[in-house]
Amino acid sequence: KIDAPPRQYFAKGNYYKLEGQKGPFSHLIYPVPEPGGLGVHATIDLGGSTRFGPGPDVEWLEGIEPDDIDLSVDPKRADSFYDAIR
């Protein structure tokens, strides 16, 4: 008998780029994980810019096929990022 593959759970987090100043970090910053997510952490992209994410409000995507996930960033979520980063 072949077991069914494990169920997939998809989540989407948003990342925002720090602009208007030099990045304050030279390495990745990971906070203590919070219930249901990783918390907001700082990453450095390939261009050397600092990005914050995945966000304090990770979206759990139920019943969506991977090819149907909208990967665009929701600008309305920026305020919660600002509070979490400060």
C-alpha positions in Angstrom: 0.0 0.0 0.0 1.3 3.5 -0.9 0.6 6.2 1.7 -0.9 9.5 0.4 1.5 12.4 0.4 1.3 14.7 3.4 -1.2 17.6 3.1 0.3 20.8 1.9 -0.3 24.1 3.8 0.5 27.3 2.0 1.2 30.6 3.7 2.0 34.0 2.2 4.0 36.7 3.9 4.8 40.2 2.6 8.3 41.8 2.5 9.0 45.5 2.4 12.2 47.2 1.3 13.9 49.8 3.5 14.3 52.9 1.4 15.8 56.3 1.9 18.7 55.2 4.1 21.6 52.7 4.2 20.7 49.3 5.6 21.4 49.1 9.3 22.5 45.5 9.3 25.3 43.5 7.7 23.7 40.1 8.4 20.3 38.5 8.8 18.2 39.3 11.9 15.7 36.7 13.1 13.4 37.4 16.1 12.1 34.8 18.5 9.2 33.0 16.6 5.7 33.9 17.6 2.6 31.7 17.6 1.6 31.0 14.0 4.6 32.6 12.3 8.2 33.6 12.3 7.8 37.2 13.2 9.3 40.1 11.2 12.9 39.5 10.4 15.5 41.5 8.4 17.0 40.0 5.3 19.5 41.4 2.8 18.7 40.8 -0.8 21.2 40.1 -3.6 21.4 43.9 -4.3 22.4 44.6 -0.7 19.1 46.2 0.2 17.4 45.4 3.6 13.9 43.9 3.4 11.6 43.2 6.4 9.2 40.3 6.4 7.4 38.0 6.2 5.2 40.1 8.5 3.2 40.0 11.6 0.1 38.9 9.6 1.0 35.9 7.6 -1.9 34.8 5.4 -2.7 31.1 5.6 -4.1 30.1 2.1 -6.7 27.4 2.3 -8.0 25.6 -0.8 -5.7 27.4 -3.2 -3.6 25.6 -5.8 0.1 26.7 -5.8 -0.2 28.1 -9.3 -3.2 30.3 -8.3 -1.4 32.1 -5.4 -1.2 35.9 -5.9 2.3 36.9 -5.0 1.8 40.6 -5.2 2.5 42.6 -2.0 -0.5 44.2 -0.4 0.4 47.9 0.4 -2.4 48.0 3.0 -0.3 45.8 5.3 2.6 48.2 5.6 1.3 49.9 8.8 1.5 46.6 10.7 5.1 46.2 9.5 6.1 49.7 10.6 4.9 48.9 14.2 6.6 45.5 14.2 9.9 46.9 13.0 10.1 49.8 15.3 
